[in-house]
């Protein structure tokens, strides 16, 4: 069976005091996507059925299954009666390393850590990005989420998906991906960047979601020193960002933002307001 389209139409009844109107809404699709390496399933994630090759590549990189796209020797997206399979074949050394750490996790869209079988995985060591990467002006950070708006066609149709974008200084958002899961959207973006040769250290990741642990982990694994989000961070995410040398800006909504860690990547001073 063919994969479903990323959105579908759904009939509903819109109720207000004194009125009842039949409406048709566009809703996002989600389907199980199995990450399969050498014939063995490593993970099953619920995701929007679009850009699945990007998703598979990004997931492989941010989970540390591969360190470079070239270590995936073959990648195929296969239809399955109950969803989709991303079939990947790894270079011999990476296949052996994966076999040594084999685990299974099944993650719903709201959580990127569900099903891991070791507490060590939840608090794994991250690359040190202190001194790595570019710098942005306060105006570029503040306007980043507004810039991302023009890259969200699924959101415009459904109002129900997240986006992750890649911001380059002087160019704005140059690439973005969407998904019902915020961490899936970031994995898809990281995979698309890897496939197109874009280096994460040259820019910043921009999110339409809150900043939780897995978002900082994925940012660090990809190698970007700047993470910008429209919503709040968690306390654990802040600790991870500080420790990994990541500049974390949250509540970025056009006119300003909160800067939580590593301000050295801002090219201009932000005036203190009493």
N, C-alpha and C positions, 0 to 999 in steps of 0.2 A: 504494500500500500504506500502511496505517496505521502510525504510529509504534509501536514495541514498548512495553510497560509498563516502568517503571523497574527492576523486579526480575523474576526468573523462578526457577522451581524447577529444581534440578539434582540428579540422582542421583549418589551417590558411595559408596565403600566405606571405612568407618572401620576402620583396623587398629591393634590393640594387641598386645603380646606375648601369644600364645595365643588371640586372638580376632579375628574379622572380622565386621563388622556392616554391613548395607546401611542407608544413611541418605539423607535428602533435605535438601538445603541451599537456602537462599534466597540468590541471588547477584545483584549489581547488573548492570544492562544498561549498555552503552555503545555509542554510535552516532556516526558522523560528522555533524557539524553545520556546514554552510557558512554563513558570514556574507557575504551578497550585497548589494551596494550599487549601486542603479541598473542591475542586470543583470550586474554584474561581481563575481566572487568575490574577497574580500579575505583570507579565512582559512578554514581547515577545522580544526575542533577535535574531538577525541574527547570526548564528554560523556554524562552520564546524560540520557536523553530525558524530562526533566521541567522545567518552568519555563523553557522555551526563549525565550519573549518577554522574560523578565527577563534571561536570559543575553545575548541580542542587545543589549538596551539597556545593560546593564552593560559589555559588551565595547566597545561604541561609545564610551562615556564614558571608560573607563580607557585605551583606546588613543588617545584624543584625536581620534577621528574626528568626534565632536560635543562641544560644550561644555555643551549643555543638551538635555534630552529633547525640547523643542519643535522642535529642528532635525532630528529624524526625523519627516518628514511622514506616512509610512505604514510600518507594520511588520506583516508577515504571516509565519506559520510554515507552511511547505508540506511535505507528505510527499514523499519522493523514494524511488525504488526502492532506493537504497543508504544512506538516512539521512534527513536533514531539511535544509531550507533556511530560513534566516531572511532573508526578502526585505525590504530597507529602501530607502526613497526619501528622499533628503536635501534640505534646503533648498539652493537654487542655490549659495550661496557655499560651503557645506560640501562639496557635490559637486565643485565646482571645486578646492577645497583637497585633497580626497582624490585626485582624478585626478593632481594634481601630485606626490603622494608615493606613488603606487600601488606596492604591493609585494604579494607573496604569501607566506604562511607556513602550514605545516601542523604543528600542535602536538599531540603525544601527551599523555596525561593527566599525565605526570610532569614536563613542562617547559613553561613559558609563553613561552619565548623562541625555541623551535626554528623555524628557517626564516627568521628575519629576515635581510635582505640587507645590513645596514649595522651596523657596530660602534657608530655613533652612537645607534642605536635602543636598544642594550643599556645605554647609560649616559646616556640622555636627561636633560635638565634637568627637575627636578621643581618643582612649586609650593612656595613657602616658607610653611610652616605655623607658624612661630615666633609664639607669642602667639595663635594661632587655636584656638578650641574650648573645651571644658569641662574640668572637673577631676573626679577620682575619689578616693575614699578607698582606702587600701591594702586594706581588707577587700573592697571592691567589685572591685578588680583580682584579688585572690587567688581570689575565688569565681566569677569570670566564666565559666571553662570548665565548672565544675560546673553553673552556671545554664544553660549551653548544652545540656547533656545531654538535657533534657526536650524539646528541639526537633529531635531526631535520629531520626525514625522509620525512615529507610532504614538508618541505622547499626545500630539495634536489630535489624532484620531480617537484615542482611548482615555486619556488622562489617567493611565494606570500602569505606566512603565517608567523605569529609571533610565538615565543616560550617563555615560562616561565619555569625556572628551579630552583631547590632547591639545594643549595650548603651547604655541611657539612664540617667543618674544617678537613683537613687531608684526606678527602674522595673524594672531588670534587663534581660534580653534581651527585646526587643519584636518581633524579626523574625529569621528565619534561613533559609538555603537549604543544600541538600546536593548533592554531586556526587562522582563518582569522582576528579575532578581538584580539587586544593585551590584553584587559581587560578580554575577554573570556578565553584566554590562562591562565591567572593568576588565574581566578576563577576555571578552571579545575584543575590546579596544587594544589590549596588550598584544593579543594574537595578530590582529590586523596590522599593528605597527611592526611587529617582527616580520611579517610576510612582505611588508612594503619597505623595510629597511630604515624605519624611523627609530631614532635612539631616544629612549625615555629620559636620559640625562640632559637632553637638549631643551626640555620644556617642563610643563606641569600637567598633572592629571586634575581634571575638573569633574566634580560629582554632583548629581542632583539629589543625593541622599545624605543621611547622617554618616558620620565617620566612626565605624566600629573596627574591632581588632583586625578582621580579615582584610579590610580595605587598606589599612596601613601596611599589613604584611605583603599584600600584592604590590603596592606601590614600591616598597623596599626591594622586593624580589625583582621587579622590572627595572629598577635603577633610577627612578625619578626622585629628586630631592625636594619636590614641592607638591603638596596635595591641597586642593582648594575645594570646599564643599559649601552647598547652600544651607546645610543644616548643622546640627550640633555634633561634637565628638563625644565619645565615652571617655571616662577617666583612664581606662586601660589603654585605649587607643592613643591618648595623649602621652602616656608613659612610653609606649612603643615608639611613637614619633620622635620624642625627645631623645631616647636612647639610640635610635637609628640615624639621627642627624637629619630628619625630615622637617622642612618648614611646613607647618600645618596652619592653614587659614580656614576658618569656618564662619557661618552666617554671612557668606559673601552674596550680597543681594543688590548690586548696582551702585549704591552710594558708599558703602563701607564694608568692613569685615572685622572679625576678631582674629588676632594673630596669637597663636598659642605657643609656638616653638620656633627656634632658630630664625630670628629676624634678620640675620646677616645676609639673606638672599634678597632682601628688598633694596632697590637701588636708590631710594630716597627715604628720608626720615618721615615718619608719620607724626604729625603734631599731637602733643598731649592735650587732651581736653579735660578740664577740671570738672 
